[in-house]
Every structure is written in structure tokens, then in C-alpha cells.
């Protein structure tokens, strides 16, 4: 429902930076981890409302905001696709949705670079032995890159 980058703030109308995408969904719908990791935070966090933060190693972190409730606790190891919470409208929200952030090396990354147009996460056809991302370029070419390569690429920009 809202994109990554600069936008008109829905409450103030002022131009503001939005380091996430907002995914509209019904209240109470399950929210799943987008990659394996460890829950490092699951608490109320100001404007984010109920927020879960997952550390995926190699400088990668995902954050899920405005949740109605948690299905995990700090220290839990989670797998991609595992339910971690439920969609809501806690914090500073205009309706039920999930505020989804991806951080690499302390830098916000547009999550849409990692999601295909249908909204489904791209998956590789082989068993992952190390954390990997599927990179989709503007011309729709696809490549598998390691988290380390992604971090190095973003760090050099």
C-alpha cells in the first residue's frame, strides 16, 4: 500500500523517507519470516507498534511492523516461511498492514528488489547452504547472489 523511499506522510502530508514497503492485508493474517534467522527484538516500538526484528547474519536484518500479536520471542531461531506474528494496525498506522523493512550492512534496501511482481518471494531450486538472495534487475534478469556479495555490493555504492 506504500512504497519504499520518499513519500507524502499519511498523517502530516509532509515529505518523509519510508525505509520499507507497506503490505496491505486483513487484520490477524499470519506474517512469515522471509529468511532464516534469529529473533533479536519482539516488542512495542513507538510508531512501528508491535515490531519484530530478525537477524539473518552477514549484516542482514528484516523488520516487520504494526503487528497485532507476536508468535515468537527474542532468541527464537526461525526459518523462512515460519509464522512470526499476525498483521495489525498497532502504532502509527492508517489500517491493517505489515510494514516490511530489509537492512543490509546498516542500510535500508528496497524489499521489492527481492520480491517478484506476483508478490511471492523468489526461491532458488536448490538447497541453500549459505544465505542467498535472488537479485532481480530492472530488465527482469535474475541471479542468485550470496549475502556477502550483496553486502559488499551495497557497501561499495
Buried (B, 14 or more C-beta within 10 A) or exposed (E): BBEBEEBEEBEEEEEEEBBBBBBEBEEEBEBBBBBBBBBBEBEEBEEBBBBBBBBBBBBBBBBBBBBBEBBBEEEBEBEBEBEBBBBBBBBBBEEBBBBBBBBBBEEBBBBBBBBBEEEEBBEEEEEEEEBBBBBBEEEEEEEBBEBBBBBBEBEEE
